[in-house]
Amino acid sequence: MLRNSSFGKWLNHVQPRCGQSQQSTLDSPVEGNFSLPPYEMEDTKKENIANLFEKLDVSGEEVYVLALDIGTTMIRAYVYDRNINIVGSFHTKAKLLHPQPTFCEIEPDTLYNQVLYCLDGCIKDSGLTYSQITCMGMATQRNTFITWDRETGKPFHNFITWQDLRGKEYVKDWNHSYTMKALNTGAKLLHTFTRSPRHLAASVLRFLSPQVTMRLKWLLNHNELLKDRLYQNQVLFGCIDTWLLWKLTAGRVHATDYSCASSTGLFDPFQMEWSSVVCKLLDIPMTIFPELKDTSGLFGRCDPQILGAAIPITGIVADQQGAMFGDCCYTVGDVKCTMGSGTFIDLNTGNQPHASIAGLYPLVGWKIGSELVFIAEGVSSDSGCVLEWAKSLSIFEEESKLADIAESVPDNGGVYFVAAFSGLQAPINDDTAVTTMIGMTPNTAKAHVVRAILESLAFRFKLLYETMLTETKLPISSVRVNGGVSNNRFVLQLMSDLTSQVIEKSKFTDMTNLGVAFLAGLGHGIWKCKEELFKLRGCDRVYTPQKKWNKYKNIFRTWERAVNRSKKWYSQQ
């Protein structure tokens, strides 16, 4: 690899490896020499390269797609062949910093070196070289962002992750401000006359801690150097995808895709552009934002001095949207449900964003040429993490035995569990709710507790499913489930019974990386259309309703009573 050559040693000097300090860097740039070789900047005003990129005919040659996924806890890389066989893979644990109790950061050099380490490990496992990679793509956790100096490339601070809560008080103050009340009221009045979904969305607009908005505003108030350089037009902004693209192309490309931009709170999905309204509200210059590009298409090429080959980067997508694309939810009414640490349910709403008043998010699913797909997303933050918590308390030992334990008793024995470690999201929308277990007696066994926990996961799915049906008025055509919790047959069968809906368990548990590979391959011409991808996806198991709803009707209603008991708990303290 060139990184091990003489030139590679020089490159390591200008792009240093992992930083030693775990200090928060709010008032000064991250230390290190970030000087870049001379290059000619691309004209960001010219037409989208993806629309001009002539796809290659690679039908008769061996092709390999490198897919990278930077998640919250893990960084994963896979090499796929044309038939989606995994040729090589590698993963490493992401390193998070907590310099203060509510802060959650990632040191940028550490992340960059972990990405290179993961890519190298994947290539080594595949037995290939970088020069044999046809194209690559990446998916990233959403809303983890950084700002850096346009001239020197030096970051002004560490990555601020989506889990970081430093902007929580800003969120509270802004959402209760007269400015927001006036905006909501004015938009509601306009919607009365125009019936515009954009005005409806603005009438219930509120800021959220996981969005970029208030964490960025917090930084502008606490980082003087960032503030000074901002008004000198010397600041670039980006989430992980934008920054990695900028690094891998040696600073030549400052861009993102529409799916990544749409979740930041800084994007207007109804206008398909960075939101001038939000930026004016928060006094953020729009010159800092990356160029918006199609999800599938040529973003740029890796600088050969970094990986040893000018690999075309032909797909960038946000993690949940990537999983949805990998699960082939291409038709209006298709639902993707990813059950990992949290549960993310995404409904394909076609070419129109859905304006929700129940807490669903209108996001861009993907944009490929003239095709624009929106999704409505509902979230339950506590799923897989609840099982980890229960295991840490020795409620069970092996996750693979959970379904057997739950089925060892005829019912939950009157025990009801409400997971609210992160509050209760849509359609309840109560961040002051508390985790609750209710109904235990001296006769309660561990099996009853396990069954109650698993039932609660299916009950949360039912709430979100019904909210989507009620709000969007769209008939749900299919539900495809992936993620670690999808391996639990008890949960998936109950989800099917509660909704009278066929549930498909995906063949691939790691659906995000598959979606990245699909998008990158489409962008390079490996596959010509989505119909080809559907044939490659595969289905592991199908769950059909067993008409247990009558049995569970009263159980579900009692669980809803338990939910009501858990609400507003922390607001009373």
N, C-alpha and C positions, 0 to 999 in steps of 0.2 A: 504494500500500500504506500502511496505517496506520503502519507502522514508520517511514515517511518524513515523516509529518505532525508537527505540534507535539506531539501526544500520543505519537507514535512516538519522538520525541527524548527525552521523559521516560521512556518505557519502556526505551530504550537505557541511560538512566542507572541505573534500578533493576535492569536485567538486563544488565550490561556485556558488551561484545564481547570478542574474544579477549584473554586475558591475555598480557602480554609476557614473563613469567618462565617459564623451564623448570625452575625449582627444584622439588624434591620438597617437598611441604607436609605433613609428617608431624606437626608439633607445633602447627600453627595452622591456622585455617580459610583457605580461598582468599580473597584480598583482594577487596573490592568491596562495594557496597551492594546487598544482595539483598532489601530491604524489598518486600513485596508489597502490593497494594491490599487493603482489607478484604474479607473474604468469609465466608460461612457454611459451616463444614466439614460434609461429609456424614457421616451416621451409618454407620460402617463395619460396624456389627452388623446392619444391615438386609439383607433378602434380596438376592441377586445381581441387579443391575440388568438383566443380560443376560436373565434368565429372565422379567423383567417387561416388557421392551422389546417393544412391539408393532411388528412389522416392517411397513414401509410397502409399499404396492402401487405399484411404480415400473415396471410392465410396459409402460406406454405412453409413457414419457418418456425423453429422453436422460439417460444416467447416466454418470458418470465416477468411477472409483475411483483414489485416490492411494495408492500403495504405497511405503513407505520401508524400506530395508534398510541397517542400520549394521553393516558387516562389519569385519573386523580391519584390512584395508588400504584398503578403499573404502567410500564412502557413496553409495548409489544411490537414485534416486527415479524412479518411472514413473507415468504416467497411462494407465489402460486404459479402453476403452469396454466396453459390455455383451458384445461378442463377442471380448474380449481382444485387440483391436487396440491397439497401442501408439500413443497419441495424442501423448505427449511423454515425454522422458526427460532425465536429467542425472546426472552423477556427479562426485565430487571425491575426492581422496586423503585418507585419514584421517591425522591428525598424531599420531604416537606420541613420547613422551618417554622418555629413558633416563638418568635422573639418576645412577644407579649401574649397574655392569655387569650385575647380575641383575634390575634393576628395569625395568618397562615400564608406563608410565602414560599417561593422556590428561587434559589440562587441561579441566575441565568447561565453562568458558565458551567455549573454542575449539570443543569438540564441538557445543555448542548453536548457535553461530553458523554452523558448517559445515552443520549440519542445516537451518537456516533458509535459508542460501545455496543448498543443494542443492534444497530445496523450491521456492524462488523460481525457480531456473533451470529446473526441470522444468515449472512452471506457464507460464513465459515460452515455453518450447519448444512447449508444447501449444497456445498461442494462447488459452488459457482464463483465467479469473480464479478465485480461491479460492472465490468465491460459487457457482461452477458445479460445484464438486466435491461429489459426492453423499455420499461417506464416505471414510475413510482407515484404513489399518492400518500396522503396523510389525513388522519382524523385526529381531532384533539378535544379534550375537555373544553367546555364552553366557558367564556367569560373570565378566564384567567389571563390577565393582561400585563403589559409592560410599556414603558415609554423610553425612548433613547434619543441621543443627539443625532440629528440629521447629518452633521459633518464628520464627527469623530466615531460614531457608532457606539459610544459609551452609554450604557443604561443609566437612568437617573435613580433607579431603585430596583429591588428584586421584583420578580413576578408577584402580583397580588392575586391569590387564587379566589375562585368563586366561593370557597368556604369561609373566607376572611370576613370578619364582622366589624371591622373598624368604622364602617359607614352606617352602622345600625341606627345610631342616634340621628344621623343626617336623614335617613329614610323616614324615621318617625316624624321629625320636624317638618320635612318637606311635604309629606303626605297630609299633614294637618295644617299646612300653611294656607293663608288667604289666597296666595297665588294659585295653588293647586285647586282650591275650592272654586275660584273664579274660572279657571280653565275647565274644570269638570262641568260646572253649571252652564257656561257658555256653549260647550260642546253638546250638552244635553238639549239645550234650546235649539241649536242648529239641527240636531238630529230630528227634532220634532217636525221641522219643516222640510229637511232634505232627505230624511231616511237613509242617509249615507252611513255605511258601516264604519267608515273612518271616524265620523263624529261620534258614533256609538262607542267605539273603542276609547276615544279621548274622554268621553263622559265618565268612564270608570278608571281612567289612567291613574296608576300609582307606581311609585318606585319600589323595587324589591332589593334586598341585600345581595342575592346572588348575581344581580345584574352589575354591569360595569359602572353605571352612572354615578352612584354615590361614593363608591370607593375612589373613583377618579377625582370627584369633587373634593373628597377628603385630602387626597394627595396634593391637589392644587393649593389647598389652604395650609399645608404643612411642609412642603418641599419648596424652599425659596428658589433654589437653582432651577428647578423644573419650571416654576412660574416665570422666572426671568427669561429663560430660553423659549418658553412657549410664545411669548409676545414678540420675540425676535424671529418667529417662524422657523425655529431650529429644532422642533420636536416632532418625532414620529411616534405614532401609537399603533399598537397591534396586540392581538391575542397570540397564543402560542403558535398558531399556524402561520400568522403573518411574520412573526419574528424568525421562526425557523426557515421559512421561505427566503427571507432577507439574508439570513446567514448562509444557507446552502447555495444561494446564487451570488455570494460575495457582495451583497449590498446592491445588486442590480434591480431587484424586484421588490416593491413595497405594495403588496396586494393581499386580498382575502377573497373568500367566496361569499355568496349571498346567505348561505345557511349559517355560517359562523357569525356574520354580521347581525343577523336577524334576532339573536337572543341577547344582545348586549344592552338593550334599552336605549341605544343611541341610533337605532335604525327605524325607518318608517316603512312597514311592510305594504302599506296602501299606496305609497309613492315609489317604492323600490329604490330608496336612496337614503343616505345618512340624514337623520332628522334635524332639520334646521330649527324646528320648534324647541326640541329638547336642548340643543346646543345653545340656543339663545337664552333659555331659562337658566342654564348652568354656566353660561359665559365660557363656553369651550370653542376655540377656533376650529373650524371644519378643515383647515389645512393639514391637521395632524393625521387625518384618517387615511387608511390604505385604499387603493383602487379596488372597486368591486368587480369580480370576474365570475364567469360561469363556473359551476361546481365541477364540471368535467370538460377538460380542454387544456391547452398548454399554458401553464403559469410561467414557466421559465425552465432553465436547465441548470442542474447542479454544476458548480464550478469544478472542472476536472482536477484542480489543485486540492480539492477537499476530499472527494471520494475516489479520485482516480479515473473517473469517467463522467462525461457530460450527460448524465441521465435526465431525460425529460420528466418534469413533474407535471402530471396530467390530471390530477384529481386532488381536491381539497374539500373536506366536508366536516361539519360538526358531528360529534360522536353519535348522538341519538338519530340524527338524520341519516348518517352513514349506516347505522343498523337497520333503519327502515328501508333504505335502498337495497341493502344486502338481502333483506327478507322479501324483496320483490313486491312491495306494497305500492304498485304502480297505478292502481285503479281507484277512482273516487269511492270512498266507503271502506277501503282496506284499513285495517288497524294493525299496528305493530306494538307489542308489549314487551319491553325489556325489563326483566326482573333480576336486578343485581343488588347492590347495596340499597338502592331505591327502586321504585317501580315507575317507569316512564311509558305512558300510553300515548301513542301518536296516531291520529286519524287523518288520512288523505282527504283534503277538502277541495282538491282540484286547483283551478287557476285563480281562486278568490280566497283571500285571508278571512278567517272567521273572527268576528268581533264578539268576544265573550263577556258576559257579566257574572259568570260563576267561577272565574279564576283559571280558565283554560288560556293557553298562550297561542296567539297566531304567529307562526314561524314559517320561514321559507324552508321547504323540504330540500329542494334542489332546483337549479336552473341549468338547463342544457340547451343551448341555442334558443329556439323559440318556445321550447317547453318550459313552463314555470309551474311548479307544484308547491302548494302551501299545505301545512299541516296544523291541526289543532292539538296541542299537547297538554296533558294532565299529568300531575306528578304526585306520588306518595313517597316521601323521602325515606321512610323506614321500612325496609323489606329484608334484604339479606343481612343488614346490620343487626336486625332484631334476632335473627337466628344465631349470629355470632355472639350477641349478648347472652342469649339463653344458654348457649354452649359454655360460655365462660362461667356461668352459675351452676354448671353441671346438671342442668335440666335434661340434657341428652349428651351423648358422647360422639356419635357418628351421624353426620348429616344425611348420609345415604340410608339410614334406618328410620328417618323421621316419619315417612308415610306408614311404615309398618307399626310404629308406636301409636300414631294417631288412629289407625284402624283397629288397634287392639282393644279399644273401648267403643261402645255403641254410640256414644255422644260425648259432648264436652263436660258432662256432669254439672252443668249450671255455671261453668267458668267462662268468663268473657274477657278478652284482651283487646286493648286499644293501644296501638303503637303511635306514640307522639313525641319521640325523642327530639324531633325537629319541628314540633308543632303539627298541626293538621292542615294539609293543603286542600286544593279544590276537591269537592265543591264546598267544604266546610270553612276553609280559610281562617283558621284561628292559630296564630303563632304563640298564643299563651296557653294552649292545651297541654295536658300532662299525660304521660303514659300511665295506663290504668289496667289493673287486673282485678276483677270483681267477681264475687259469687263463690269464693272458695269456702269449703267446709272441712271438718275433720276427715271426711271420706274422700277428699280430693287427692288424686294420684298424679304422678308426673305425666302420665299419658293424657289425662284431662287437660293439663296445662299445655302440653305440646299440641294437642288438637285445637285448643282455643287460639293459640298463636297462629297456627297454620290457617285456621278459619278466618282470622282477622285479615290475613293477606288477600284472601279471595273476596272478602267483604269490601275491602278498599277498592279492589278492581271493579266490583259491581257498581259501587258509587260513581266511579269515574266513567264507566261504560254507559250508565244511564244518563249521566250528565251530558255526554257527547251526543247520545241519541236525542235527548230533549232539546239541546241548544242548537245543534246543527241541522236537525230534521233530515239528516242523511241516513239512508238504510246502510247498516254495516254489513259488508259483503263477506269479509273474512277477518279472523283474528289469528295472528301469528306471534308466537311467544318464543323468546330467547333469553339468555342469561342464566346464571347459576341456579336460581330458584326454580327455573323451568324444568329442572331434573326431578322435581317433586311431583309425583303422579297424583297425590291426594289434593294438592293445591290446584293443579290444572283441571282435574276432573270436577272439583267443586266450582271452579270458575265457569266451566261449561254448563253445569247444572243450574247455577244461579242466574245465568244470562240466556239460557236456552240457545246457546251459540256453539257451533263447532269450533274447537280450539286446535290449531296446528302447532305442534312443537317442532321447532326448526332443527334441521340436521346439524347445523353449526352452532355451537354455544356462543362462540366469539363472532357475532354477526357484524360488528362494526368494521373489523378488518376485512371481512368479505365484501362489505359495501364499498370500502376504499378501493379494493382491487377491481371491483366491477366498474367504478367510476373512472379510475385511471386507465383501465383497459379500453373502455368506450372512448375516452379522450384520445387515445393513441390509435384506435382503429383495430384493436385485437378482436373485439366483438363489434358487430355493426348495429345491433339493435337490442332493446331490452328483452325481446322474446327469446333471444339466445341465452340470456342470463337466467330467465325463469326456468329453463330446462336444467341449468346447472345447480340451482339452489338446493333442492332435495328437502324431504320432510321426514322426520324421525318417527313421529307418532301423531295420530289424530284422536282427539277426545270428543266424543259426542254426548249430548245431554242425556242423562239417565232419569229425568223426570223426578228429581228429588226436591224440586222447588217447594212443593207443598209441605214437605217435612221441614225444610229450612226457613219457611216464611216467618214463623214465630221466632225462630232462633235469630234470624237476621234483625227482626224488629227489636228484640231484646238487646242485641249488640248495639243498635242505634241508640238505645237508652243509655248504654254504657258510654257511648261517644258523648252524649249530652252531659254526662257526669264529669267527663274529663275536660270539658271546654272552660275557658276563662279562668283556669286555675291560677296561673301566675299573675294575672291582672288583679287578683285579690290580695296579693302580698304587698 
